[in-house]
Amino acid sequence: MTGRPELLFPLFADITTLAGVGPKVAQNLAQIDIQRPRDLLFSLPYSGVDRQRRSSVLDAELPNTVTVEVLIGAHRPARNRGGAYRVTVEDSRTAFQLVFFHARGDYLKKVLPEGERRIVSGKVELFDGVPQMVHPDHIVTEAEAAEIPAFEPVYPLTAGVTLKTMHKATRAALEKLPVLEEWIDPSQKSQAKWPDWHAAMAKAHTPTQLADLAATAPARERLAYDEFFAHQVTLALARSKLQRAKGIISEATGALQRKVLSALPYTPTDAQGRAIADVTRDMAKPLRMNRLLQGDVGAGKTLVAFMSLLVAVEAGGQGVMMAPTEILARQHLAGLRPLAESAGVVLELLTGRDKGKERKAKLDALARGDIHILVGTHAVFQPDVHFADLRLAIIDEQHRFGVRQRLELGKKGAGVDVLVMTATPIPRSLALAQYGDMDVSILDEKPPGRQPIKTALISTARMQEVVEHLRKAVSEGKQAYWVCPLVDESESVDLTAAEERFKHLRAALGEGVVGLVHGQMPPAEKDAAMAAFQRGDTSVLVATTVIEVGVDVPNATIMVIERAEIFGLAQLHQLRGRVGRGDQASTCLLMYQAPLSENGEKRLTTLRETEDGFRIAETDLEMRGTGDLIGTAQSGVPRFRIADLESQTALMAVAQSDARKLLNDDPSLETARGRAARVLLWLMEQDQAIRLISVG
């Protein structure tokens, strides 16, 4: 199937093919991302108006929307321009007024002829004890009564598009609905009591009561499931593509791993043991590994990574570990070096700084197989980098890597196993959406010897006390981070700039004690400031959030976060994780400016109460919603029109297992259900997936 199935053409036609949608309306609809009948159908009503016919306006508790039959009486045109034009009408029990502003009298006389009966529907309010309906939504004759739905769906609107227009356009779109073959597993569908797609669409757009608008209403739930399922089929296709790509069998002998374990001053946690076993098992299979290692700050990912790299070396191959920045790459190198020495393996670093002869010597050694493990930045992607026998690629802090880059990396070595690491605990729903194509190992225990971090809230009014506390700590040889919110005074927001704070602290603590690093510094200066702090040349590092990811200074035991209330929860958790990396007790001071908003207070107290990154991530998701949490633009998390990631995690999990099962039973989607799933992919515009099948 090379192009979109003909069956779907009407849904992807221009929106002006629908009755009542002219060029002007089409332009307005485009403002809310509706350009084709399909988009309209996927914009479900979010509320509804009860327009059941009543015998009198007195039967409703006013103010309220009322639909009632009336006898039309006298017209009273407005006395002055912009005044009210009134028409007196009578229902079965009382007289009331219809009120119009900026009205054309000749038009109203035609629509509301005196002495005749009409059905009117609109909001009725009491003014001086007299009911009034201002600008009725509907005025129809008895013969046209069916035009007013008993329960009228309310749609998200944009300027220039009325509810009436939306209603008319969606009805026209519903008439174009094709009947599609079923892609949902039959037992899943009957157990959940879901209608067919066609019926679900019709029902979702013609609710008869408020309950029909709930996410759990069968029609809506089914449509949400369709979105999740299409997305998960896409991920499952990417996954089977990565896996179908034959892997290399890398069998561990355990010889090198045992050397490292016996040299460690502690016993790995059970979680670390499980993750190492997962990876070792995956690497021994003839399929390609595609695993995510999710570990909270300080859960000991480095050890798991190194043990995984040793599997590659024990099997006679090489491993590579990639970090997003040079500082982190160097830090990985420092963390892995003692482990490599205990195992007797050759470890090297490759970054953009390697030039000329030195670089060439490294590349030659790599191509000969003399370097067992390479640590580097994305410089390892460059075309002149060749491995003798690359078996495993580890990518750190993966949120900068989408599915596409993961496919890219695989090209460096046919069948290379991939392990992705992230220190950002991701709530389950997001992990399913973002990494649904990967298997997941979780490190949820802290290694022994890690001291808990004491977290305290302090108002900025007590700044002087904090500086005193810092002076004392520095005199005892401790190190501290001081994180500032913004670096640019021109941001006119009342936030002390990092430069100002730096001067203030330097004056208080002495020259040469305080370093500064912020986002607008040239990279070399930034690295130098970080390195000085790492060596202990400076005791206090004033920084903007550039230190968020992964910098490791075991001697740093104090973290001050200024204006903590304007940071997100996950970000605060990451920042706090920069201390407490050695064996000394550490403190994190969250400085806030009073008064705190309710949300700000909830964020800071959550942080004070727990160090569990997964709990923090869940709370963050509850408080902020999905898009906000991950900066949707760069995250590769899809935007769903109907489904809601937060409240429907369970549904996403079902969609994942169902999608994997479908592709397991029918890898090229050739069965009847497989072909139906292809139509779904076209309907949901999962073009990437369609390419994967067509080339698959």
ChimeraX attribute file (.defattr): number of C-alpha atoms within 10 A of each C-alpha:
attribute: neighborCount
match mode: 1-to-1
recipient: residues
	/A:1	10
	/A:2	7
	/A:3	7
	/A:4	17
	/A:5	12
	/A:6	8
	/A:7	12
	/A:8	19
	/A:9	15
	/A:10	18
	/A:11	22
	/A:12	14
	/A:13	14
	/A:14	14
	/A:15	26
	/A:16	18
	/A:17	16
	/A:18	21
	/A:19	14
	/A:20	16
	/A:21	19
	/A:22	12
	/A:23	11
	/A:24	11
	/A:25	19
	/A:26	20
	/A:27	17
	/A:28	17
	/A:29	23
	/A:30	14
	/A:31	12
	/A:32	15
	/A:33	11
	/A:34	18
	/A:35	19
	/A:36	21
	/A:37	25
	/A:38	24
	/A:39	19
	/A:40	21
	/A:41	21
	/A:42	19
	/A:43	18
	/A:44	21
	/A:45	19
	/A:46	13
	/A:47	18
	/A:48	18
	/A:49	18
	/A:50	17
	/A:51	17
	/A:52	15
	/A:53	17
	/A:54	15
	/A:55	15
	/A:56	18
	/A:57	27
	/A:58	15
	/A:59	10
	/A:60	14
	/A:61	11
	/A:62	14
	/A:63	14
	/A:64	15
	/A:65	21
	/A:66	26
	/A:67	27
	/A:68	20
	/A:69	24
	/A:70	22
	/A:71	18
	/A:72	21
	/A:73	19
	/A:74	14
	/A:75	19
	/A:76	13
	/A:77	17
	/A:78	18
	/A:79	9
	/A:80	8
	/A:81	9
	/A:82	11
	/A:83	14
	/A:84	18
	/A:85	22
	/A:86	21
	/A:87	22
	/A:88	18
	/A:89	23
	/A:90	18
	/A:91	19
	/A:92	14
	/A:93	11
	/A:94	13
	/A:95	18
	/A:96	21
	/A:97	21
	/A:98	21
	/A:99	19
	/A:100	21
	/A:101	15
	/A:102	11
	/A:103	18
	/A:104	12
	/A:105	15
	/A:106	9
	/A:107	9
	/A:108	15
	/A:109	12
	/A:110	9
	/A:111	13
	/A:112	22
	/A:113	15
	/A:114	16
	/A:115	12
	/A:116	11
	/A:117	19
	/A:118	23
	/A:119	20
	/A:120	22
	/A:121	22
	/A:122	21
	/A:123	17
	/A:124	26
	/A:125	18
	/A:126	12
	/A:127	8
	/A:128	7
	/A:129	7
	/A:130	12
	/A:131	20
	/A:132	25
	/A:133	25
	/A:134	18
	/A:135	17
	/A:136	18
	/A:137	15
	/A:138	15
	/A:139	20
	/A:140	18
	/A:141	16
	/A:142	12
	/A:143	9
	/A:144	11
	/A:145	16
	/A:146	10
	/A:147	12
	/A:148	19
	/A:149	16
	/A:150	17
	/A:151	17
	/A:152	22
	/A:153	24
	/A:154	18
	/A:155	20
	/A:156	14
	/A:157	15
	/A:158	14
	/A:159	10
	/A:160	12
	/A:161	17
	/A:162	14
	/A:163	16
	/A:164	15
	/A:165	16
	/A:166	22
	/A:167	19
	/A:168	16
	/A:169	22
	/A:170	25
	/A:171	17
	/A:172	17
	/A:173	23
	/A:174	19
	/A:175	11
	/A:176	16
	/A:177	20
	/A:178	14
	/A:179	12
	/A:180	14
	/A:181	16
	/A:182	19
	/A:183	22
	/A:184	24
	/A:185	14
	/A:186	12
	/A:187	9
	/A:188	12
	/A:189	15
	/A:190	11
	/A:191	8
	/A:192	12
	/A:193	12
	/A:194	20
	/A:195	18
	/A:196	18
	/A:197	21
	/A:198	16
	/A:199	13
	/A:200	19
	/A:201	20
	/A:202	18
	/A:203	18
	/A:204	25
	/A:205	26
	/A:206	22
	/A:207	21
	/A:208	18
	/A:209	16
	/A:210	15
	/A:211	11
	/A:212	19
	/A:213	23
	/A:214	15
	/A:215	18
	/A:216	14
	/A:217	16
	/A:218	19
	/A:219	27
	/A:220	24
	/A:221	21
	/A:222	27
	/A:223	23
	/A:224	23
	/A:225	21
	/A:226	23
	/A:227	24
	/A:228	29
	/A:229	27
	/A:230	26
	/A:231	27
	/A:232	28
	/A:233	29
	/A:234	23
	/A:235	25
	/A:236	26
	/A:237	26
	/A:238	24
	/A:239	23
	/A:240	22
	/A:241	19
	/A:242	25
	/A:243	17
	/A:244	16
	/A:245	17
	/A:246	17
	/A:247	22
	/A:248	21
	/A:249	19
	/A:250	23
	/A:251	18
	/A:252	20
	/A:253	13
	/A:254	14
	/A:255	12
	/A:256	19
	/A:257	20
	/A:258	13
	/A:259	16
	/A:260	20
	/A:261	17
	/A:262	12
	/A:263	13
	/A:264	12
	/A:265	7
	/A:266	11
	/A:267	12
	/A:268	16
	/A:269	16
	/A:270	14
	/A:271	20
	/A:272	27
	/A:273	15
	/A:274	15
	/A:275	23
	/A:276	20
	/A:277	15
	/A:278	16
	/A:279	25
	/A:280	22
	/A:281	14
	/A:282	20
	/A:283	28
	/A:284	19
	/A:285	15
	/A:286	16
	/A:287	20
	/A:288	28
	/A:289	29
	/A:290	23
	/A:291	21
	/A:292	25
	/A:293	24
	/A:294	23
	/A:295	25
	/A:296	25
	/A:297	28
	/A:298	21
	/A:299	22
	/A:300	19
	/A:301	21
	/A:302	17
	/A:303	19
	/A:304	23
	/A:305	24
	/A:306	23
	/A:307	25
	/A:308	25
	/A:309	27
	/A:310	29
	/A:311	28
	/A:312	28
	/A:313	25
	/A:314	19
	/A:315	17
	/A:316	16
	/A:317	21
	/A:318	25
	/A:319	26
	/A:320	23
	/A:321	25
	/A:322	28
	/A:323	23
	/A:324	18
	/A:325	16
	/A:326	21
	/A:327	19
	/A:328	21
	/A:329	23
	/A:330	19
	/A:331	18
	/A:332	23
	/A:333	19
	/A:334	12
	/A:335	15
	/A:336	18
	/A:337	17
	/A:338	14
	/A:339	21
	/A:340	20
	/A:341	14
	/A:342	17
	/A:343	19
	/A:344	12
	/A:345	17
	/A:346	15
	/A:347	18
	/A:348	16
	/A:349	21
	/A:350	22
	/A:351	19
	/A:352	13
	/A:353	9
	/A:354	13
	/A:355	10
	/A:356	8
	/A:357	9
	/A:358	9
	/A:359	15
	/A:360	14
	/A:361	11
	/A:362	19
	/A:363	18
	/A:364	16
	/A:365	17
	/A:366	22
	/A:367	16
	/A:368	13
	/A:369	19
	/A:370	16
	/A:371	22
	/A:372	26
	/A:373	28
	/A:374	22
	/A:375	24
	/A:376	26
	/A:377	22
	/A:378	17
	/A:379	16
	/A:380	21
	/A:381	15
	/A:382	10
	/A:383	8
	/A:384	10
	/A:385	16
	/A:386	19
	/A:387	24
	/A:388	17
	/A:389	21
	/A:390	27
	/A:391	29
	/A:392	30
	/A:393	30
	/A:394	24
	/A:395	27
	/A:396	27
	/A:397	20
	/A:398	19
	/A:399	18
	/A:400	12
	/A:401	16
	/A:402	16
	/A:403	16
	/A:404	10
	/A:405	10
	/A:406	19
	/A:407	15
	/A:408	11
	/A:409	17
	/A:410	19
	/A:411	11
	/A:412	20
	/A:413	18
	/A:414	16
	/A:415	23
	/A:416	27
	/A:417	30
	/A:418	25
	/A:419	26
	/A:420	23
	/A:421	26
	/A:422	18
	/A:423	23
	/A:424	21
	/A:425	24
	/A:426	23
	/A:427	19
	/A:428	19
	/A:429	23
	/A:430	20
	/A:431	17
	/A:432	24
	/A:433	21
	/A:434	21
	/A:435	21
	/A:436	25
	/A:437	26
	/A:438	24
	/A:439	15
	/A:440	19
	/A:441	20
	/A:442	18
	/A:443	25
	/A:444	21
	/A:445	16
	/A:446	21
	/A:447	18
	/A:448	12
	/A:449	11
	/A:450	16
	/A:451	16
	/A:452	16
	/A:453	22
	/A:454	16
	/A:455	21
	/A:456	16
	/A:457	17
	/A:458	20
	/A:459	17
	/A:460	16
	/A:461	12
	/A:462	10
	/A:463	13
	/A:464	11
	/A:465	12
	/A:466	16
	/A:467	15
	/A:468	13
	/A:469	11
	/A:470	22
	/A:471	17
	/A:472	12
	/A:473	16
	/A:474	17
	/A:475	11
	/A:476	9
	/A:477	11
	/A:478	18
	/A:479	26
	/A:480	27
	/A:481	26
	/A:482	23
	/A:483	26
	/A:484	23
	/A:485	19
	/A:486	22
	/A:487	19
	/A:488	14
	/A:489	14
	/A:490	9
	/A:491	10
	/A:492	7
	/A:493	10
	/A:494	9
	/A:495	15
	/A:496	16
	/A:497	18
	/A:498	23
	/A:499	18
	/A:500	12
	/A:501	18
	/A:502	21
	/A:503	16
	/A:504	13
	/A:505	20
	/A:506	16
	/A:507	12
	/A:508	16
	/A:509	20
	/A:510	12
	/A:511	12
	/A:512	11
	/A:513	19
	/A:514	25
	/A:515	23
	/A:516	23
	/A:517	26
	/A:518	22
	/A:519	14
	/A:520	11
	/A:521	11
	/A:522	10
	/A:523	14
	/A:524	9
	/A:525	13
	/A:526	18
	/A:527	15
	/A:528	13
	/A:529	21
	/A:530	22
	/A:531	15
	/A:532	14
	/A:533	24
	/A:534	19
	/A:535	11
	/A:536	17
	/A:537	14
	/A:538	21
	/A:539	26
	/A:540	28
	/A:541	25
	/A:542	25
	/A:543	28
	/A:544	21
	/A:545	21
	/A:546	14
	/A:547	20
	/A:548	17
	/A:549	19
	/A:550	21
	/A:551	19
	/A:552	22
	/A:553	21
	/A:554	15
	/A:555	22
	/A:556	26
	/A:557	23
	/A:558	25
	/A:559	26
	/A:560	24
	/A:561	25
	/A:562	25
	/A:563	21
	/A:564	24
	/A:565	23
	/A:566	13
	/A:567	17
	/A:568	17
	/A:569	26
	/A:570	24
	/A:571	15
	/A:572	22
	/A:573	23
	/A:574	21
	/A:575	24
	/A:576	27
	/A:577	24
	/A:578	25
	/A:579	30
	/A:580	27
	/A:581	22
	/A:582	16
	/A:583	14
	/A:584	18
	/A:585	15
	/A:586	22
	/A:587	20
	/A:588	25
	/A:589	21
	/A:590	25
	/A:591	22
	/A:592	21
	/A:593	14
	/A:594	12
	/A:595	9
	/A:596	13
	/A:597	10
	/A:598	8
	/A:599	12
	/A:600	17
	/A:601	15
	/A:602	16
	/A:603	23
	/A:604	23
	/A:605	15
	/A:606	15
	/A:607	23
	/A:608	17
	/A:609	12
	/A:610	14
	/A:611	19
	/A:612	16
	/A:613	24
	/A:614	19
	/A:615	16
	/A:616	23
	/A:617	20
	/A:618	17
	/A:619	18
	/A:620	20
	/A:621	23
	/A:622	13
	/A:623	16
	/A:624	14
	/A:625	14
	/A:626	19
	/A:627	15
	/A:628	13
	/A:629	18
	/A:630	18
	/A:631	11
	/A:632	13
	/A:633	11
	/A:634	11
	/A:635	15
	/A:636	17
	/A:637	20
	/A:638	16
	/A:639	14
	/A:640	14
	/A:641	13
	/A:642	19
	/A:643	22
	/A:644	20
	/A:645	24
	/A:646	17
	/A:647	13
	/A:648	17
	/A:649	19
	/A:650	13
	/A:651	19
	/A:652	29
	/A:653	19
	/A:654	15
	/A:655	24
	/A:656	24
	/A:657	15
	/A:658	19
	/A:659	24
	/A:660	21
	/A:661	15
	/A:662	22
	/A:663	16
	/A:664	13
	/A:665	11
	/A:666	14
	/A:667	19
	/A:668	17
	/A:669	17
	/A:670	12
	/A:671	13
	/A:672	12
	/A:673	18
	/A:674	20
	/A:675	18
	/A:676	17
	/A:677	24
	/A:678	25
	/A:679	23
	/A:680	22
	/A:681	23
	/A:682	17
	/A:683	19
	/A:684	17
	/A:685	14
	/A:686	16
	/A:687	14
	/A:688	14
	/A:689	22
	/A:690	21
	/A:691	12
	/A:692	15
	/A:693	18
	/A:694	10
	/A:695	7
	/A:696	14
